[in-house]
Amino acid sequence: MYNTFCVVSPKFAADLEQKWASLSSSIDKNARALEELRDILSPLVHKCSENVRKVSLPGIRDTVIHLKPTELQKELLKRVPENSGSFYEQNLMSLISVHPSLVANRKEFSDLESQLKERRCRLDPDIGVKMKFVIELIRLCGGWKERVIIFSQLLDPLNLIKETLNSLFSWTLG
């Protein structure tokens, strides 16, 4: 919850960092700690009854977006064994789907290593279909002054997104 507040209201989160840590770590031992956390959150969190939520809020919507891989991604995906039940092979497929440069140092792609390791290739979002989608989404949301939260099961794609945002927009961490 605290991490979400850091994104939504960085100033609020920074002002309360120490108190939040103290209260959240003592919830099991101190019944009042939970009440204090609720009091802290009350200006930022709107709580409504179950009836209001059923009548006026649209609920969660799932959207599936089908992205066609680039030619390079197709070529790399063909090299992943068809019996892709292992974590390693699923990990490879995920990395390739985000951006081909994420598998540049893998033995399965050693013949393409020099092409994949080129700095221009690594920071070019057009080479990876998911990376291109994320960058375009960020551009659109930036124009509307919206925030984007990106989740990933893997750290490598997040690090590449960070590098790419730094390269394209001169953004830095923090």
Summary of the structure (lengths in Angstrom):
residues: 174
radius of gyration: 21.4
end to end distance: 18.3
largest distance: 61.6
contacts: 382
relative contact order: 0.08
helix: 65%
strand: 0%
